[in-house]
C-alpha cells in the first residue's frame, strides 16, 4: 500500500479543529507529536477494561495488565532491533533515561579526575546538563564537539577529543534544532579504539526513521514516547544487556529488588532493576500501540515522506525574503526539523503572528541554548514535520511569514 | 483580528524607535534579567532618585517596547509616583484583559492592555519592569509591585 498523507491525517482527531479561526497547521512535532486514534483507543480500553498493577498481582486484571505492559516492551525492543526485551528500560522520558546513564554508568565507570566525557555543542539541554553534573560529582572533565557553519557535527578533532582518557561519548542522533542527522560510525569506531562507551540521544531519530541499535554499534540510546505518536510520561533507555547488568540502580524502591532485609538489599536484574515504583503502565501500553501504528505504515515510508516535505519546505523558506535557515541547506543528511530567522523580527513575534493564522511553530532556544549561541542569535523559529505534514501546511507557513513581514515591515 | 490587540501601533512604534535605549555610565543600581524559556535579556540601570533610568536588551517587540515605555513613564518621577505607576502596570498585565487601564497614569502603557489577553506574552511585557524593580532595590529604593502569579 502506498503512503497516503490524507489517509494518515484521518487517524488524528486533532486535525479536525481550528486555531484562531484557521485550520490547524501543526508544525511542532519535534516538540511533541499528535496522537492517532489507534493509540488513544488502546489507552482508554486498558484503563476501562484491564487496569491492574503490573508484576505483583496474582489476579486476572494484574495479569492482563502485566502482559500488555511486557508486550509493549517486546514490540519496542523489536522496533529498534534490540537483542532482547530485557534491554528496554521504561523511564518517564529521554531526560530521565540520560540521567539514569549519567548516574548508574557514571558509578559503574568509577569516574575520577582525569577522566573525560565527550558531548557536542548541538545537544539538547537534557544531553548536556546531566553530564555537567556528573563531572561536578566526580571531578571528570566535560569536552565537546563543535558545530560547522553548515550545522554539521565537527569531527575534525575526533582523534584528539576522543582519547584514552575518554570514558563515555554521548551525542544527538539528530539535532532538535538544526535537523542534522549524525552518522555515529566514525565516532563509534574511535570510541572502541580507546575503550569509551557511546550513547545516542535518539529522541529526534527513533520517531522519524528506522533505527537499529546493533547496526549503530552504540551502547545506549534514549528516546521518548510523546514525540513518536505515544503519550507523555513514557520514555525508553535501551542499553547492551551486559552493561546494564553491571550497572548499579538509579532510583530505588519497589519492583527493583531481589531480596530486602532491614540491613541491605540485593537488586533485580535489568530491566526491573531500573524501574523502581509503579511504572507508567497505560503510557507504556500507549507507546506500544504507537510503535504498532508506525510499523504498520512503515518507517521507511515515513522517512521518505518527511524527506519530500523537508525538501519542499527548504525551497519555500529560502524563497521568503529575509529568511535565514540554520542547519543543513539540503535534505541530505538531515531530518524534517527546520530552524530559521526572519530578518529584524524576534522569533516570539514570528510565532505569535503565525499562531494567529493557526500555524503552530516553536520559538525560543529550543532547550539547546549553545546552538543559538553558536549561530549568534538569542532564539530561533522552528518548523518541524512528521508523517502527517502536508505541502499545503508548508504553504500556509510561507504565507504566514509574508504576514510577519507585513506586520513588522 | 486578534493580533491587532497585541501589536498595537504604539507598541510597534516603541519597538522600532525605542526611547532612552543604551546604558548610562552613572548609576546606583543595576539588574540583569533573562527569560529562560525564550532567551530574552534586559539590563536596567537606575539612579537612587530615579532621575536616570537606562536599559539595553535583546528580545521580542513586546519586551523591548515595554522597556521603552517604562523609561518614558518612570524616568524623573519621584519614588511614590513611580511606585504607583509600577503597581498599575503590573496589575494591568495580570488582569487577563479584564480592567480598563488609566491613561492618565499609564500613558502609552495602556497599549499593553491587549498583551494581558495573551498569557504566554505577559512575562515578555513584565521583564523590564521586574528588572527595574530589582535595579531600584539595589540602589536602595523600594518601588513597585511583584506579580502574584508567575506567567
Interface residues (C-beta under 8 A of the other chain):
Chain A: X20 X345 X346 X347 X348 X349 X352 X353 X356 X363 X364 X365 X369 X372 X378 X379 X407 X408
Chain B: X1 X2 X3 X6 X7 X12 X37 X38 X39 X40 X41 X58 X59 X60 X61 X62 X64 X118 X121 X124
